[in-house]
Amino acid sequence: MEHDVLERIQEAIPSFSKGQKKIASYILENYDKTAFMTAGKLGTTVGVSESTVVRFAADIGFEGYPEMRKALQALIKNRLTSVQRIEVAKGLMNAAAIPSSVLTADMERIHATLETMPSSDFDAAADALCKAKSIYIMGMRSSNAIAIYMGHYLNMLFPNVRVVNESSSSEVFEQILRVDEGDVFIGISFPRYSRRTIRAMEYAGGRGAKVIAITDTDSSLLAQTADLRLYAKSDMISFVDSIAAPMSLASALIVAAANRSGEDLTQDFARLEKIWSELGVYEKTAR
């Protein structure tokens, strides 16, 4: 569909019945809340029947109401402010059921990520890490946690791993100034997409580096910039971004790279264990 769902509703208003105009008006003013309503709930809210809501979705070109709701959810991913996210969550979650709701939703996102994983790009990404001269990892805001996690473990596997620190735009480019052909640049971002991450990926690609995107869909602005694309499901939980599936994907990529590293990995970790023991890095368990 070339137009987003709100544009299509706006264009179709002159042809709507009275009941459909009520639906259209509510969606246009409250699309953030509508995106998570059932057809029955939306009908009750605006004072029309559920069947009218279902026909409304069909009349603007969707196969059914679930498809229209999915389009609204995709639309709001990159539009909602933190305040709007909090308001949406208030209407969706029962306080007593929050642990169950959040953990169940994360399990579903991990399962959906596994089902849609492009294995060819995943394998190519793991191979690229093993062959890279240097590895740059960049994730801003909540994605920074994923970048730091990947940097921590990849640094144990490879000699030149750099996590790009959050800073001003100019300082970001100072950190990646020498990225070059033979290097790998990993850009991580989910809605709302980080402009600095996208610009850094474009710069790295222009310098000849292999660019890997860890993002949510093929319509992501990061995916359009990357050579290899790894997708993980990430949705909002109130003002919090869910990164359970992206973290699992990052873990899988680290393990895949480690398995390709050969016997040197065992020797490296043997040296690390000796150093950790001498420095008392870990508390010894009670006997």
ChimeraX commands (.cxc) that place a marker at each C-alpha (Angstrom):
marker #1 position 0.00,0.00,0.00 radius 0.5
marker #1 position 1.57,3.27,-1.13 radius 0.5
marker #1 position -0.25,5.56,1.31 radius 0.5
marker #1 position -0.18,5.01,5.02 radius 0.5
marker #1 position -3.44,4.07,6.69 radius 0.5
marker #1 position -4.22,7.60,7.95 radius 0.5
marker #1 position -3.86,9.10,4.49 radius 0.5
marker #1 position -6.17,6.46,3.04 radius 0.5
marker #1 position -8.80,7.13,5.70 radius 0.5
marker #1 position -8.58,10.88,5.11 radius 0.5
marker #1 position -9.01,10.46,1.36 radius 0.5
marker #1 position -12.02,8.15,1.75 radius 0.5
marker #1 position -14.01,10.28,4.24 radius 0.5
marker #1 position -16.37,11.86,1.60 radius 0.5
marker #1 position -17.64,8.39,0.64 radius 0.5
marker #1 position -18.21,7.12,4.19 radius 0.5
marker #1 position -21.54,6.53,5.88 radius 0.5
marker #1 position -22.35,8.33,9.13 radius 0.5
marker #1 position -21.08,5.40,11.22 radius 0.5
marker #1 position -17.90,5.09,9.18 radius 0.5
marker #1 position -17.20,8.79,9.60 radius 0.5
marker #1 position -17.36,8.30,13.38 radius 0.5
marker #1 position -14.76,5.55,13.08 radius 0.5
marker #1 position -12.58,7.64,10.78 radius 0.5
marker #1 position -12.70,10.65,13.08 radius 0.5
marker #1 position -11.75,8.59,16.12 radius 0.5
marker #1 position -8.86,6.84,14.37 radius 0.5
marker #1 position -7.44,10.06,12.96 radius 0.5
marker #1 position -7.45,11.66,16.42 radius 0.5
marker #1 position -6.48,8.55,18.41 radius 0.5
marker #1 position -4.52,6.31,16.05 radius 0.5
marker #1 position -2.05,5.47,18.83 radius 0.5
marker #1 position -4.81,3.92,20.96 radius 0.5
marker #1 position -6.75,2.40,18.05 radius 0.5
marker #1 position -3.70,0.40,16.98 radius 0.5
marker #1 position -4.17,-1.88,20.00 radius 0.5
marker #1 position -7.98,-2.10,20.09 radius 0.5
marker #1 position -10.06,-5.04,18.94 radius 0.5
marker #1 position -12.81,-4.38,16.39 radius 0.5
marker #1 position -15.39,-4.82,19.15 radius 0.5
marker #1 position -13.63,-2.37,21.46 radius 0.5
marker #1 position -13.34,0.25,18.73 radius 0.5
marker #1 position -17.01,-0.17,17.85 radius 0.5
marker #1 position -18.09,0.25,21.46 radius 0.5
marker #1 position -15.86,3.31,21.87 radius 0.5
marker #1 position -17.30,5.18,18.89 radius 0.5
marker #1 position -20.87,3.85,19.17 radius 0.5
marker #1 position -21.13,1.55,16.15 radius 0.5
marker #1 position -21.37,-2.21,15.69 radius 0.5
marker #1 position -18.35,-4.47,15.38 radius 0.5
marker #1 position -19.48,-5.44,11.87 radius 0.5
marker #1 position -19.39,-1.75,10.86 radius 0.5
marker #1 position -15.77,-1.57,12.01 radius 0.5
marker #1 position -14.90,-4.69,10.01 radius 0.5
marker #1 position -16.59,-3.27,6.87 radius 0.5
marker #1 position -14.76,0.02,7.41 radius 0.5
marker #1 position -11.40,-1.78,7.22 radius 0.5
marker #1 position -12.45,-3.56,4.04 radius 0.5
marker #1 position -13.71,-0.35,2.44 radius 0.5
marker #1 position -10.30,1.31,2.74 radius 0.5
marker #1 position -8.57,-1.63,1.10 radius 0.5
marker #1 position -7.63,-4.05,3.87 radius 0.5
marker #1 position -8.45,-7.75,3.86 radius 0.5
marker #1 position -9.84,-7.41,7.35 radius 0.5
marker #1 position -9.64,-5.45,10.60 radius 0.5
marker #1 position -6.53,-7.30,11.88 radius 0.5
marker #1 position -4.62,-6.16,8.79 radius 0.5
marker #1 position -5.70,-2.55,9.34 radius 0.5
marker #1 position -4.69,-2.70,13.00 radius 0.5
marker #1 position -1.31,-4.13,12.01 radius 0.5
marker #1 position -0.83,-1.22,9.60 radius 0.5
marker #1 position -1.61,1.22,12.40 radius 0.5
marker #1 position 0.88,-0.49,14.70 radius 0.5
marker #1 position 3.57,-0.28,12.03 radius 0.5
marker #1 position 2.75,3.39,11.52 radius 0.5
marker #1 position 3.04,4.39,15.15 radius 0.5
marker #1 position 6.34,2.62,15.80 radius 0.5
marker #1 position 8.30,5.56,14.54 radius 0.5
marker #1 position 5.82,8.29,15.55 radius 0.5
marker #1 position 4.97,7.85,19.19 radius 0.5
marker #1 position 6.71,9.99,21.77 radius 0.5
marker #1 position 7.54,8.56,25.19 radius 0.5
marker #1 position 4.51,10.35,26.66 radius 0.5
marker #1 position 2.19,8.77,24.08 radius 0.5
marker #1 position 3.69,5.34,24.77 radius 0.5
marker #1 position 2.92,5.68,28.47 radius 0.5
marker #1 position -0.68,6.69,27.73 radius 0.5
marker #1 position -1.17,3.74,25.37 radius 0.5
marker #1 position 0.27,1.32,27.93 radius 0.5
marker #1 position -2.08,2.59,30.64 radius 0.5
marker #1 position -5.05,1.59,28.54 radius 0.5
marker #1 position -3.65,-1.83,27.67 radius 0.5
marker #1 position -2.15,-3.25,30.84 radius 0.5
marker #1 position -3.68,-4.35,34.09 radius 0.5
marker #1 position -1.13,-3.50,36.79 radius 0.5
marker #1 position -1.50,-6.93,38.41 radius 0.5
marker #1 position -0.81,-8.68,35.10 radius 0.5
marker #1 position 2.24,-6.68,34.03 radius 0.5
marker #1 position 4.88,-9.39,34.76 radius 0.5
marker #1 position 2.91,-12.01,32.84 radius 0.5
marker #1 position 2.08,-9.63,29.97 radius 0.5
marker #1 position 5.63,-8.38,29.48 radius 0.5
marker #1 position 7.39,-11.75,29.79 radius 0.5
marker #1 position 4.86,-13.54,27.57 radius 0.5
marker #1 position 5.13,-10.82,24.93 radius 0.5
marker #1 position 8.93,-11.11,24.95 radius 0.5
marker #1 position 8.75,-14.87,24.51 radius 0.5
marker #1 position 6.44,-14.38,21.53 radius 0.5
marker #1 position 8.85,-11.84,20.00 radius 0.5
marker #1 position 11.77,-14.24,20.33 radius 0.5
marker #1 position 9.73,-17.01,18.71 radius 0.5
marker #1 position 8.66,-14.70,15.86 radius 0.5
marker #1 position 12.29,-13.62,15.38 radius 0.5
marker #1 position 13.38,-17.24,15.03 radius 0.5
marker #1 position 10.65,-17.98,12.49 radius 0.5
marker #1 position 11.61,-15.08,10.22 radius 0.5
marker #1 position 15.41,-15.30,10.55 radius 0.5
marker #1 position 17.15,-15.01,7.15 radius 0.5
marker #1 position 19.74,-17.78,7.66 radius 0.5
marker #1 position 21.86,-16.75,4.68 radius 0.5
marker #1 position 22.45,-13.24,6.04 radius 0.5
marker #1 position 23.04,-14.59,9.54 radius 0.5
marker #1 position 25.72,-17.02,8.33 radius 0.5
marker #1 position 27.30,-14.33,6.15 radius 0.5
marker #1 position 27.38,-11.94,9.12 radius 0.5
marker #1 position 29.13,-14.51,11.34 radius 0.5
marker #1 position 31.68,-15.19,8.58 radius 0.5
marker #1 position 32.25,-11.46,8.06 radius 0.5
marker #1 position 33.05,-10.98,11.76 radius 0.5
marker #1 position 35.67,-13.73,11.63 radius 0.5
marker #1 position 37.36,-12.19,8.58 radius 0.5
marker #1 position 37.17,-8.53,9.63 radius 0.5
marker #1 position 40.29,-6.44,10.19 radius 0.5
marker #1 position 38.35,-4.29,12.67 radius 0.5
marker #1 position 34.80,-4.48,13.99 radius 0.5
marker #1 position 32.80,-1.36,14.83 radius 0.5
marker #1 position 29.53,-1.67,16.78 radius 0.5
marker #1 position 27.10,1.21,17.14 radius 0.5
marker #1 position 23.78,1.45,18.94 radius 0.5
marker #1 position 22.30,4.63,20.38 radius 0.5
marker #1 position 19.93,5.02,23.33 radius 0.5
marker #1 position 18.33,1.68,24.31 radius 0.5
marker #1 position 20.24,-0.08,21.52 radius 0.5
marker #1 position 23.47,0.96,23.23 radius 0.5
marker #1 position 22.95,-1.86,25.73 radius 0.5
marker #1 position 23.02,-4.37,22.86 radius 0.5
marker #1 position 26.13,-2.75,21.38 radius 0.5
marker #1 position 27.99,-2.89,24.71 radius 0.5
marker #1 position 26.96,-6.51,25.22 radius 0.5
marker #1 position 28.20,-7.49,21.76 radius 0.5
marker #1 position 31.40,-5.52,22.24 radius 0.5
marker #1 position 32.12,-7.23,25.55 radius 0.5
marker #1 position 32.01,-10.74,24.08 radius 0.5
marker #1 position 33.37,-10.04,20.60 radius 0.5
marker #1 position 36.38,-8.39,22.24 radius 0.5
marker #1 position 37.17,-11.80,23.74 radius 0.5
marker #1 position 37.14,-13.34,20.27 radius 0.5
marker #1 position 38.78,-10.73,18.05 radius 0.5
marker #1 position 41.62,-8.21,18.51 radius 0.5
marker #1 position 40.13,-5.01,17.08 radius 0.5
marker #1 position 36.59,-4.47,18.36 radius 0.5
marker #1 position 35.33,-0.96,19.00 radius 0.5
marker #1 position 32.00,0.06,20.48 radius 0.5
marker #1 position 31.08,3.55,19.30 radius 0.5
marker #1 position 30.21,5.60,22.37 radius 0.5
marker #1 position 27.12,7.79,22.54 radius 0.5
marker #1 position 28.19,11.36,22.02 radius 0.5
marker #1 position 27.65,14.29,19.70 radius 0.5
marker #1 position 27.45,13.63,15.96 radius 0.5
marker #1 position 30.93,15.03,15.36 radius 0.5
marker #1 position 32.46,12.83,18.07 radius 0.5
marker #1 position 30.74,9.75,16.66 radius 0.5
marker #1 position 32.43,10.33,13.31 radius 0.5
marker #1 position 35.76,10.91,15.02 radius 0.5
marker #1 position 35.46,7.40,16.49 radius 0.5
marker #1 position 34.81,5.79,13.10 radius 0.5
marker #1 position 37.03,8.05,11.02 radius 0.5
marker #1 position 39.41,5.25,9.99 radius 0.5
marker #1 position 36.79,2.60,9.14 radius 0.5
marker #1 position 37.84,1.10,5.84 radius 0.5
marker #1 position 37.58,-1.76,3.38 radius 0.5
marker #1 position 37.97,-5.08,5.17 radius 0.5
marker #1 position 36.26,-3.80,8.30 radius 0.5
marker #1 position 32.78,-4.67,9.56 radius 0.5
marker #1 position 30.37,-2.06,10.87 radius 0.5
marker #1 position 27.35,-3.23,12.89 radius 0.5
marker #1 position 24.52,-0.71,13.21 radius 0.5
marker #1 position 21.78,-1.43,15.74 radius 0.5
marker #1 position 18.52,0.52,15.99 radius 0.5
marker #1 position 14.80,-0.02,16.40 radius 0.5
marker #1 position 11.88,2.44,16.20 radius 0.5
marker #1 position 12.34,5.25,16.72 radius 0.5
marker #1 position 15.41,4.87,14.47 radius 0.5
marker #1 position 18.61,6.71,15.39 radius 0.5
marker #1 position 19.64,9.27,12.77 radius 0.5
marker #1 position 23.26,9.15,13.93 radius 0.5
marker #1 position 23.41,5.38,13.53 radius 0.5
marker #1 position 22.03,5.57,9.99 radius 0.5
marker #1 position 24.49,8.31,9.01 radius 0.5
marker #1 position 27.40,6.35,10.48 radius 0.5
marker #1 position 26.35,3.24,8.55 radius 0.5
marker #1 position 26.23,5.26,5.34 radius 0.5
marker #1 position 29.71,6.60,6.03 radius 0.5
marker #1 position 31.11,3.12,6.78 radius 0.5
marker #1 position 29.55,1.68,3.64 radius 0.5
marker #1 position 30.95,4.53,1.59 radius 0.5
marker #1 position 34.41,3.69,2.93 radius 0.5
marker #1 position 34.07,0.10,1.74 radius 0.5
marker #1 position 33.29,-1.60,5.06 radius 0.5
marker #1 position 30.83,-4.48,5.25 radius 0.5
marker #1 position 27.74,-3.03,6.94 radius 0.5
marker #1 position 25.46,-5.22,9.06 radius 0.5
marker #1 position 22.10,-3.96,10.29 radius 0.5
marker #1 position 20.41,-5.36,13.39 radius 0.5
marker #1 position 16.92,-3.91,13.21 radius 0.5
marker #1 position 13.23,-4.87,13.07 radius 0.5
marker #1 position 12.00,-5.08,9.44 radius 0.5
marker #1 position 13.14,-4.78,5.84 radius 0.5
marker #1 position 11.39,-1.40,5.70 radius 0.5
marker #1 position 13.71,-0.10,8.42 radius 0.5
marker #1 position 15.92,2.79,7.38 radius 0.5
marker #1 position 18.92,0.76,8.60 radius 0.5
marker #1 position 18.05,-2.19,6.38 radius 0.5
marker #1 position 18.11,0.06,3.32 radius 0.5
marker #1 position 21.70,1.07,4.15 radius 0.5
marker #1 position 23.16,-2.34,5.01 radius 0.5
marker #1 position 24.87,-5.15,3.10 radius 0.5
marker #1 position 23.54,-7.77,5.52 radius 0.5
marker #1 position 20.31,-7.55,7.51 radius 0.5
marker #1 position 19.39,-9.33,10.73 radius 0.5
marker #1 position 15.86,-8.79,11.99 radius 0.5
marker #1 position 14.55,-9.08,15.54 radius 0.5
marker #1 position 11.09,-8.23,16.82 radius 0.5
marker #1 position 11.08,-5.22,19.10 radius 0.5
marker #1 position 7.97,-3.39,20.25 radius 0.5
marker #1 position 7.24,-0.84,22.89 radius 0.5
marker #1 position 6.33,-1.63,26.48 radius 0.5
marker #1 position 5.06,1.66,27.85 radius 0.5
marker #1 position 8.04,4.03,27.39 radius 0.5
marker #1 position 10.42,1.03,27.48 radius 0.5
marker #1 position 11.74,-0.62,24.31 radius 0.5
marker #1 position 11.64,-4.41,24.38 radius 0.5
marker #1 position 15.14,-5.67,23.51 radius 0.5
marker #1 position 14.76,-9.32,24.57 radius 0.5
marker #1 position 14.66,-10.62,20.99 radius 0.5
marker #1 position 17.47,-8.34,19.76 radius 0.5
marker #1 position 19.64,-9.47,22.69 radius 0.5
marker #1 position 18.95,-13.12,21.84 radius 0.5
marker #1 position 19.85,-12.47,18.22 radius 0.5
marker #1 position 23.07,-10.75,19.31 radius 0.5
marker #1 position 23.92,-13.76,21.50 radius 0.5
marker #1 position 23.32,-16.14,18.61 radius 0.5
marker #1 position 25.62,-14.11,16.36 radius 0.5
marker #1 position 28.38,-14.09,18.99 radius 0.5
marker #1 position 28.12,-17.87,19.48 radius 0.5
marker #1 position 28.14,-18.46,15.71 radius 0.5
marker #1 position 31.28,-16.34,15.34 radius 0.5
marker #1 position 32.92,-18.18,18.26 radius 0.5
marker #1 position 32.21,-21.55,16.67 radius 0.5
marker #1 position 34.00,-20.37,13.54 radius 0.5
marker #1 position 37.02,-19.16,15.49 radius 0.5
marker #1 position 38.61,-22.60,15.92 radius 0.5
marker #1 position 41.03,-23.82,18.58 radius 0.5
marker #1 position 42.52,-20.38,19.30 radius 0.5
marker #1 position 39.37,-19.57,21.26 radius 0.5
marker #1 position 40.07,-22.32,23.82 radius 0.5
marker #1 position 43.63,-21.12,24.30 radius 0.5
marker #1 position 42.53,-17.48,24.66 radius 0.5
marker #1 position 39.97,-18.33,27.33 radius 0.5
marker #1 position 42.47,-20.51,29.17 radius 0.5
marker #1 position 44.74,-17.46,29.45 radius 0.5
marker #1 position 41.80,-15.30,30.49 radius 0.5
marker #1 position 40.76,-17.74,33.21 radius 0.5
marker #1 position 44.31,-17.66,34.61 radius 0.5
marker #1 position 44.34,-13.86,34.62 radius 0.5
marker #1 position 40.88,-13.67,36.22 radius 0.5
marker #1 position 41.98,-16.10,38.93 radius 0.5
marker #1 position 45.19,-14.19,39.68 radius 0.5
marker #1 position 43.35,-10.86,39.89 radius 0.5
marker #1 position 40.44,-12.25,41.88 radius 0.5
marker #1 position 37.93,-11.02,39.32 radius 0.5
marker #1 position 35.23,-13.47,40.43 radius 0.5
marker #1 position 34.14,-14.39,43.91 radius 0.5
marker #1 position 34.90,-18.02,44.65 radius 0.5
marker #1 position 31.89,-20.17,45.43 radius 0.5
marker #1 position 31.61,-21.75,48.87 radius 0.5
marker #1 position 32.74,-25.34,49.12 radius 0.5
marker link #1:1,2 radius 0.2
marker link #1:2,3 radius 0.2
marker link #1:3,4 radius 0.2
marker link #1:4,5 radius 0.2
marker link #1:5,6 radius 0.2
marker link #1:6,7 radius 0.2
marker link #1:7,8 radius 0.2
marker link #1:8,9 radius 0.2
marker link #1:9,10 radius 0.2
marker link #1:10,11 radius 0.2
marker link #1:11,12 radius 0.2
marker link #1:12,13 radius 0.2
marker link #1:13,14 radius 0.2
marker link #1:14,15 radius 0.2
marker link #1:15,16 radius 0.2
marker link #1:16,17 radius 0.2
marker link #1:17,18 radius 0.2
marker link #1:18,19 radius 0.2
marker link #1:19,20 radius 0.2
marker link #1:20,21 radius 0.2
marker link #1:21,22 radius 0.2
marker link #1:22,23 radius 0.2
marker link #1:23,24 radius 0.2
marker link #1:24,25 radius 0.2
marker link #1:25,26 radius 0.2
marker link #1:26,27 radius 0.2
marker link #1:27,28 radius 0.2
marker link #1:28,29 radius 0.2
marker link #1:29,30 radius 0.2
marker link #1:30,31 radius 0.2
marker link #1:31,32 radius 0.2
marker link #1:32,33 radius 0.2
marker link #1:33,34 radius 0.2
marker link #1:34,35 radius 0.2
marker link #1:35,36 radius 0.2
marker link #1:36,37 radius 0.2
marker link #1:37,38 radius 0.2
marker link #1:38,39 radius 0.2
marker link #1:39,40 radius 0.2
marker link #1:40,41 radius 0.2
marker link #1:41,42 radius 0.2
marker link #1:42,43 radius 0.2
marker link #1:43,44 radius 0.2
marker link #1:44,45 radius 0.2
marker link #1:45,46 radius 0.2
marker link #1:46,47 radius 0.2
marker link #1:47,48 radius 0.2
marker link #1:48,49 radius 0.2
marker link #1:49,50 radius 0.2
marker link #1:50,51 radius 0.2
marker link #1:51,52 radius 0.2
marker link #1:52,53 radius 0.2
marker link #1:53,54 radius 0.2
marker link #1:54,55 radius 0.2
marker link #1:55,56 radius 0.2
marker link #1:56,57 radius 0.2
marker link #1:57,58 radius 0.2
marker link #1:58,59 radius 0.2
marker link #1:59,60 radius 0.2
marker link #1:60,61 radius 0.2
marker link #1:61,62 radius 0.2
marker link #1:62,63 radius 0.2
marker link #1:63,64 radius 0.2
marker link #1:64,65 radius 0.2
marker link #1:65,66 radius 0.2
marker link #1:66,67 radius 0.2
marker link #1:67,68 radius 0.2
marker link #1:68,69 radius 0.2
marker link #1:69,70 radius 0.2
marker link #1:70,71 radius 0.2
marker link #1:71,72 radius 0.2
marker link #1:72,73 radius 0.2
marker link #1:73,74 radius 0.2
marker link #1:74,75 radius 0.2
marker link #1:75,76 radius 0.2
marker link #1:76,77 radius 0.2
marker link #1:77,78 radius 0.2
marker link #1:78,79 radius 0.2
marker link #1:79,80 radius 0.2
marker link #1:80,81 radius 0.2
marker link #1:81,82 radius 0.2
marker link #1:82,83 radius 0.2
marker link #1:83,84 radius 0.2
marker link #1:84,85 radius 0.2
marker link #1:85,86 radius 0.2
marker link #1:86,87 radius 0.2
marker link #1:87,88 radius 0.2
marker link #1:88,89 radius 0.2
marker link #1:89,90 radius 0.2
marker link #1:90,91 radius 0.2
marker link #1:91,92 radius 0.2
marker link #1:92,93 radius 0.2
marker link #1:93,94 radius 0.2
marker link #1:94,95 radius 0.2
marker link #1:95,96 radius 0.2
marker link #1:96,97 radius 0.2
marker link #1:97,98 radius 0.2
marker link #1:98,99 radius 0.2
marker link #1:99,100 radius 0.2
marker link #1:100,101 radius 0.2
marker link #1:101,102 radius 0.2
marker link #1:102,103 radius 0.2
marker link #1:103,104 radius 0.2
marker link #1:104,105 radius 0.2
marker link #1:105,106 radius 0.2
marker link #1:106,107 radius 0.2
marker link #1:107,108 radius 0.2
marker link #1:108,109 radius 0.2
marker link #1:109,110 radius 0.2
marker link #1:110,111 radius 0.2
marker link #1:111,112 radius 0.2
marker link #1:112,113 radius 0.2
marker link #1:113,114 radius 0.2
marker link #1:114,115 radius 0.2
marker link #1:115,116 radius 0.2
marker link #1:116,117 radius 0.2
marker link #1:117,118 radius 0.2
marker link #1:118,119 radius 0.2
marker link #1:119,120 radius 0.2
marker link #1:120,121 radius 0.2
marker link #1:121,122 radius 0.2
marker link #1:122,123 radius 0.2
marker link #1:123,124 radius 0.2
marker link #1:124,125 radius 0.2
marker link #1:125,126 radius 0.2
marker link #1:126,127 radius 0.2
marker link #1:127,128 radius 0.2
marker link #1:128,129 radius 0.2
marker link #1:129,130 radius 0.2
marker link #1:130,131 radius 0.2
marker link #1:131,132 radius 0.2
marker link #1:132,133 radius 0.2
marker link #1:133,134 radius 0.2
marker link #1:134,135 radius 0.2
marker link #1:135,136 radius 0.2
marker link #1:136,137 radius 0.2
marker link #1:137,138 radius 0.2
marker link #1:138,139 radius 0.2
marker link #1:139,140 radius 0.2
marker link #1:140,141 radius 0.2
marker link #1:141,142 radius 0.2
marker link #1:142,143 radius 0.2
marker link #1:143,144 radius 0.2
marker link #1:144,145 radius 0.2
marker link #1:145,146 radius 0.2
marker link #1:146,147 radius 0.2
marker link #1:147,148 radius 0.2
marker link #1:148,149 radius 0.2
marker link #1:149,150 radius 0.2
marker link #1:150,151 radius 0.2
marker link #1:151,152 radius 0.2
marker link #1:152,153 radius 0.2
marker link #1:153,154 radius 0.2
marker link #1:154,155 radius 0.2
marker link #1:155,156 radius 0.2
marker link #1:156,157 radius 0.2
marker link #1:157,158 radius 0.2
marker link #1:158,159 radius 0.2
marker link #1:159,160 radius 0.2
marker link #1:160,161 radius 0.2
marker link #1:161,162 radius 0.2
marker link #1:162,163 radius 0.2
marker link #1:163,164 radius 0.2
marker link #1:164,165 radius 0.2
marker link #1:165,166 radius 0.2
marker link #1:166,167 radius 0.2
marker link #1:167,168 radius 0.2
marker link #1:168,169 radius 0.2
marker link #1:169,170 radius 0.2
marker link #1:170,171 radius 0.2
marker link #1:171,172 radius 0.2
marker link #1:172,173 radius 0.2
marker link #1:173,174 radius 0.2
marker link #1:174,175 radius 0.2
marker link #1:175,176 radius 0.2
marker link #1:176,177 radius 0.2
marker link #1:177,178 radius 0.2
marker link #1:178,179 radius 0.2
marker link #1:179,180 radius 0.2
marker link #1:180,181 radius 0.2
marker link #1:181,182 radius 0.2
marker link #1:182,183 radius 0.2
marker link #1:183,184 radius 0.2
marker link #1:184,185 radius 0.2
marker link #1:185,186 radius 0.2
marker link #1:186,187 radius 0.2
marker link #1:187,188 radius 0.2
marker link #1:188,189 radius 0.2
marker link #1:189,190 radius 0.2
marker link #1:190,191 radius 0.2
marker link #1:191,192 radius 0.2
marker link #1:192,193 radius 0.2
marker link #1:193,194 radius 0.2
marker link #1:194,195 radius 0.2
marker link #1:195,196 radius 0.2
marker link #1:196,197 radius 0.2
marker link #1:197,198 radius 0.2
marker link #1:198,199 radius 0.2
marker link #1:199,200 radius 0.2
marker link #1:200,201 radius 0.2
marker link #1:201,202 radius 0.2
marker link #1:202,203 radius 0.2
marker link #1:203,204 radius 0.2
marker link #1:204,205 radius 0.2
marker link #1:205,206 radius 0.2
marker link #1:206,207 radius 0.2
marker link #1:207,208 radius 0.2
marker link #1:208,209 radius 0.2
marker link #1:209,210 radius 0.2
marker link #1:210,211 radius 0.2
marker link #1:211,212 radius 0.2
marker link #1:212,213 radius 0.2
marker link #1:213,214 radius 0.2
marker link #1:214,215 radius 0.2
marker link #1:215,216 radius 0.2
marker link #1:216,217 radius 0.2
marker link #1:217,218 radius 0.2
marker link #1:218,219 radius 0.2
marker link #1:219,220 radius 0.2
marker link #1:220,221 radius 0.2
marker link #1:221,222 radius 0.2
marker link #1:222,223 radius 0.2
marker link #1:223,224 radius 0.2
marker link #1:224,225 radius 0.2
marker link #1:225,226 radius 0.2
marker link #1:226,227 radius 0.2
marker link #1:227,228 radius 0.2
marker link #1:228,229 radius 0.2
marker link #1:229,230 radius 0.2
marker link #1:230,231 radius 0.2
marker link #1:231,232 radius 0.2
marker link #1:232,233 radius 0.2
marker link #1:233,234 radius 0.2
marker link #1:234,235 radius 0.2
marker link #1:235,236 radius 0.2
marker link #1:236,237 radius 0.2
marker link #1:237,238 radius 0.2
marker link #1:238,239 radius 0.2
marker link #1:239,240 radius 0.2
marker link #1:240,241 radius 0.2
marker link #1:241,242 radius 0.2
marker link #1:242,243 radius 0.2
marker link #1:243,244 radius 0.2
marker link #1:244,245 radius 0.2
marker link #1:245,246 radius 0.2
marker link #1:246,247 radius 0.2
marker link #1:247,248 radius 0.2
marker link #1:248,249 radius 0.2
marker link #1:249,250 radius 0.2
marker link #1:250,251 radius 0.2
marker link #1:251,252 radius 0.2
marker link #1:252,253 radius 0.2
marker link #1:253,254 radius 0.2
marker link #1:254,255 radius 0.2
marker link #1:255,256 radius 0.2
marker link #1:256,257 radius 0.2
marker link #1:257,258 radius 0.2
marker link #1:258,259 radius 0.2
marker link #1:259,260 radius 0.2
marker link #1:260,261 radius 0.2
marker link #1:261,262 radius 0.2
marker link #1:262,263 radius 0.2
marker link #1:263,264 radius 0.2
marker link #1:264,265 radius 0.2
marker link #1:265,266 radius 0.2
marker link #1:266,267 radius 0.2
marker link #1:267,268 radius 0.2
marker link #1:268,269 radius 0.2
marker link #1:269,270 radius 0.2
marker link #1:270,271 radius 0.2
marker link #1:271,272 radius 0.2
marker link #1:272,273 radius 0.2
marker link #1:273,274 radius 0.2
marker link #1:274,275 radius 0.2
marker link #1:275,276 radius 0.2
marker link #1:276,277 radius 0.2
marker link #1:277,278 radius 0.2
marker link #1:278,279 radius 0.2
marker link #1:279,280 radius 0.2
marker link #1:280,281 radius 0.2
marker link #1:281,282 radius 0.2
marker link #1:282,283 radius 0.2
marker link #1:283,284 radius 0.2
marker link #1:284,285 radius 0.2
marker link #1:285,286 radius 0.2
marker link #1:286,287 radius 0.2
view
